[in-house]
Amino acid sequence: MSSKIRLGIIGGGGDSLIGVLHRIASFMNDNYQIVGAVFNPVWEENIGFAKQIGINTSRIYPDFDTFIEKETALPTSERIQVVSVLTPNFLHFPMAKKLIENGFHVICEKPMTTTYEEAEILQKTLAKTNTVFAVTYTYTGYPMVRQMREMIKNNEIGEIQKVDIQYYQGWINPIIHDKKLRNTVWRLDPKKGGISCCVGDIGTHAFNMAEYLTGLEIKSILADLNYLYEDNTLDIDGTILVRFSENVKGVLRTSQIATGEENGLQVKIYGTKGGLKWEQENPNYLQVLSEDKPLQIYKPGHSYNSELSLNGTKLPPGHPEGIFDSMANIYLGVAKAIRNEPYNSGEFPVMNDGVRGMKFIEQCVASHKNGNSWVQL
Ligand SMILES: NC(=O)c1ccc[n+]([C@@H]2O[C@H](COP(=O)([O-])OP(=O)(O)OC[C@H]3O[C@@H](n4cnc5c(N)ncnc54)[C@H](O)[C@@H]3O)[C@@H](O)[C@H]2O)c1
């Protein structure tokens, strides 16, 4: 019998953005086999897609409840072990909760839930089990992001004093100005997306990146969000001042109306001895700044990198690896956790990261609505 981990997928059908990233990531390190799914709530599309990508259709279920019912009836040696939840946001909480309660490990897309209250309930549900739970803040899987985390941890840039993370996209620009079009997008629908569009969708990546890299917690924030139109109820842009402590401060800038921008996640972190600069669209180059040396560029796969970074590189230096590899590195860490093998805590984001993310989203909206006031996290 295959020693691969039996993976189930909910959402992520042929019509989705993120499905292909998870499927390829799960294959990359030869740890998982997709054995069952509900790719789509429409049966013809669900089964049609399974056939198209060559998945055995006997475990393609018409809906999530049937998935749980049929899978839990199987012997543990056959049953799906871990489930990736790749649906629109509002389904993450009920699905993840039921999966945890029924003994499945979970890989959940971000934002983890639609409210902080749900996130807390999920955290309590998980605490009663030995379940592995990952939240796919995908960018934490990049080798040079992991390298930044280790360099900061090893005090290579000194005490952190300034954090500036920008995540700019422009895709919603043509949609937001068209009243009809903006009613067709689930990310702009509070019932499906939650209380925020931009901060929830991408601001949360910037927030997670800030805490993942620095190892510090953001204690308070002040948010100025933009909604552009009165009948648009969810933010599509925001500037958020953040304070880690009295002397460690920064800014998270996030937008979906930065016209012409694609996936512009940019990180700048400055310490007392040096600085680090990294861009998602050019992920294999990490700039290391200092006052007394010329600018250095670090690249993946070289022995000068940390173990955590090298662990995320599969090919010799000079073979560009990208977003698929980044997600694959998260899946690799989850596989180690499922198999009870040792792993570095930087290998995948966990429940606490999801909970922090939800608190951040809620407090950004609260800060903005309170007249752009400082609020605690
Ligand atoms: N980690 C990242 O960088 C990243 C990037 C993009 C999206 N996401 C997250 O992934 C999730 C999905 O986003 P997307 O852009 O792929 O959305 P999408 O709308 O493109 O796809 C959603 C998929 O879920 C399926 N679906 C909907 N309801 C379902 C149900 N009841 N049962 C089974 N399947 C169902 C749809 O058929 C579709 O295949 C969101 O939570 C989003 O925030 C994360």
Ligand as a Chemical Component Dictionary entry (heavy atoms), coordinates in Angstrom:
data_LIG
# 
_chem_comp.id                   LIG 
_chem_comp.type                 NON-POLYMER 
_chem_comp.pdbx_formal_charge   0 
_chem_comp.three_letter_code    LIG 
# 
loop_
_chem_comp_atom.comp_id 
_chem_comp_atom.atom_id 
_chem_comp_atom.alt_atom_id 
_chem_comp_atom.type_symbol 
_chem_comp_atom.charge 
_chem_comp_atom.model_Cartn_x 
_chem_comp_atom.model_Cartn_y 
_chem_comp_atom.model_Cartn_z 
_chem_comp_atom.pdbx_ordinal 
LIG N1  N1  N 0  -3.001  31.639 0.384  1  
LIG C1  C1  C 0  -3.192  32.488 -0.619 2  
LIG O1  O1  O 0  -2.275  33.185 -1.009 3  
LIG C2  C2  C 0  -4.539  32.576 -1.263 4  
LIG C3  C3  C 0  -4.672  33.038 -2.586 5  
LIG C4  C4  C 0  -5.958  33.037 -3.161 6  
LIG C5  C5  C 0  -7.052  32.624 -2.425 7  
LIG N2  N2  N 1  -6.873  32.214 -1.129 8  
LIG C6  C6  C 0  -8.029  31.800 -0.299 9  
LIG O2  O2  O 0  -8.533  30.569 -0.844 10 
LIG C7  C7  C 0  -9.952  30.527 -0.697 11 
LIG C8  C8  C 0  -10.568 30.287 -2.069 12 
LIG O3  O3  O 0  -10.221 31.375 -2.887 13 
LIG P1  P1  P 0  -10.296 31.265 -4.488 14 
LIG O4  O4  O 0  -9.763  32.549 -4.999 15 
LIG O5  O5  O -1 -9.706  29.996 -4.965 16 
LIG O6  O6  O 0  -11.865 31.249 -4.689 17 
LIG P2  P2  P 0  -12.645 30.819 -6.001 18 
LIG O7  O7  O 0  -13.956 31.478 -5.941 19 
LIG O8  O8  O 0  -11.771 31.015 -7.187 20 
LIG O9  O9  O 0  -12.840 29.236 -5.812 21 
LIG C9  C9  C 0  -13.625 28.693 -4.779 22 
LIG C10 C10 C 0  -13.862 27.215 -5.036 23 
LIG O10 O10 O 0  -14.652 26.664 -3.988 24 
LIG C11 C11 C 0  -15.695 25.893 -4.556 25 
LIG N3  N3  N 0  -16.816 25.846 -3.628 26 
LIG C12 C12 C 0  -17.685 26.838 -3.295 27 
LIG N4  N4  N 0  -18.597 26.382 -2.420 28 
LIG C13 C13 C 0  -18.301 25.086 -2.177 29 
LIG C14 C14 C 0  -18.884 24.072 -1.380 30 
LIG N5  N5  N 0  -19.971 24.318 -0.637 31 
LIG N6  N6  N 0  -18.321 22.845 -1.379 32 
LIG C15 C15 C 0  -17.244 22.588 -2.150 33 
LIG N7  N7  N 0  -16.651 23.500 -2.939 34 
LIG C16 C16 C 0  -17.164 24.738 -2.950 35 
LIG C17 C17 C 0  -16.007 26.599 -5.877 36 
LIG O11 O11 O 0  -16.691 25.713 -6.752 37 
LIG C18 C18 C 0  -14.602 26.925 -6.352 38 
LIG O12 O12 O 0  -14.011 25.804 -6.987 39 
LIG C19 C19 C 0  -10.359 31.863 -0.070 40 
LIG O13 O13 O 0  -10.556 31.686 1.305  41 
LIG C20 C20 C 0  -9.181  32.775 -0.325 42 
LIG O14 O14 O 0  -9.012  33.779 0.669  43 
LIG C21 C21 C 0  -5.655  32.184 -0.555 44 
# 
loop_
_chem_comp_bond.comp_id 
_chem_comp_bond.atom_id_1 
_chem_comp_bond.atom_id_2 
_chem_comp_bond.value_order 
_chem_comp_bond.pdbx_ordinal 
LIG N1  C1  SING 1  
LIG C1  O1  DOUB 2  
LIG C1  C2  SING 3  
LIG C2  C3  SING 4  
LIG C2  C21 DOUB 5  
LIG C3  C4  DOUB 6  
LIG C4  C5  SING 7  
LIG C5  N2  DOUB 8  
LIG N2  C6  SING 9  
LIG N2  C21 SING 10 
LIG C6  O2  SING 11 
LIG C6  C20 SING 12 
LIG O2  C7  SING 13 
LIG C7  C8  SING 14 
LIG C7  C19 SING 15 
LIG C8  O3  SING 16 
LIG O3  P1  SING 17 
LIG P1  O4  DOUB 18 
LIG P1  O5  SING 19 
LIG P1  O6  SING 20 
LIG O6  P2  SING 21 
LIG P2  O7  DOUB 22 
LIG P2  O8  SING 23 
LIG P2  O9  SING 24 
LIG O9  C9  SING 25 
LIG C9  C10 SING 26 
LIG C10 O10 SING 27 
LIG C10 C18 SING 28 
LIG O10 C11 SING 29 
LIG C11 N3  SING 30 
LIG C11 C17 SING 31 
LIG N3  C12 SING 32 
LIG N3  C16 SING 33 
LIG C12 N4  DOUB 34 
LIG N4  C13 SING 35 
LIG C13 C14 SING 36 
LIG C13 C16 DOUB 37 
LIG C14 N5  SING 38 
LIG C14 N6  DOUB 39 
LIG N6  C15 SING 40 
LIG C15 N7  DOUB 41 
LIG N7  C16 SING 42 
LIG C17 O11 SING 43 
LIG C17 C18 SING 44 
LIG C18 O12 SING 45 
LIG C19 O13 SING 46 
LIG C19 C20 SING 47 
LIG C20 O14 SING 48 
# 
